[in-house]
Amino acid sequence: MIALEDWAEIRRLHRAEGVPIKEIARRLGLARNTVRSALRADAPPSRERGPRGSSVDGVEPQVRALLAEFPR
């Protein structure tokens, strides 16, 4: 995923200055397909993530049961 600044720079270079996709990719060090997808996107990239589970989630009930049985 590209940064918001890169997304804005890609769109500015292509739309305002008329720089070709290949040149934008070379200047920013990105793949041409990444530049194309940034130009096609209606909104800037978002970094929203879903909730992640813990590595203990699978055994939490057993741990709680053991703690209830042996509180010390």
N, C-alpha and C positions, 0 to 999 in steps of 0.2 A: 504494500500500500504506500502511496506517495504522501508526502507531507502537504499540509494546506498551502504553504508558501510555494511549493513546487507546482501545485495545481493552478494557483493564481498566476504564477509566472508563465506557465505553458499557455494558458488562455490569453494572457496579455501579449505574449510574443506572436502568437498565431493571428489573433484577431486585430490587434492594434498595429503591429509592425509588419504583418504578412510574412513572417518567417516560416519556411517550410517545416513540415513534421520531422524530416530527417535531420535538419540542422538543429532543431530544438532538442531532439534526442541526443545528438552529439554534444551540445553545449551543457546539458544538464546531467549527462551520463545515465540516461534512461533508455529503455527499449522503445522502439517506434510504436509498438502496440500499446504500451503504457501511455504514451503521449496521445495516441488516437482515442483511447478510452477516457482520458481526462478531458479531451475536447468534446466528446459525446455526452459526458455527464452533465446533468442539469443542476446538480447540487455538489458542493464540495465534499470531499471524503469525510466520513465520520469514524470515530474510534470507539463506538459503543460496544461494550462486551456484555455478554450475559453473565449471570451469576455462576461462579465456579464452585465446585464442591471441594471438600477437604479430603485428604488421603485417609482420614480417620472415619469418614462417614459410613463406610461399610461395616465397621466393627463397633460403632458407637453404642448400640443397644447392649452388647455384651459387656462393654467397659462400664456402662452405667449400672448394669445388674451386679457386676462384681463389686463396684464401689458401694452399692446399697447393702450388699451382703457383708463386705469387709470394709467398713468405713475408715479404718486406720491404714 
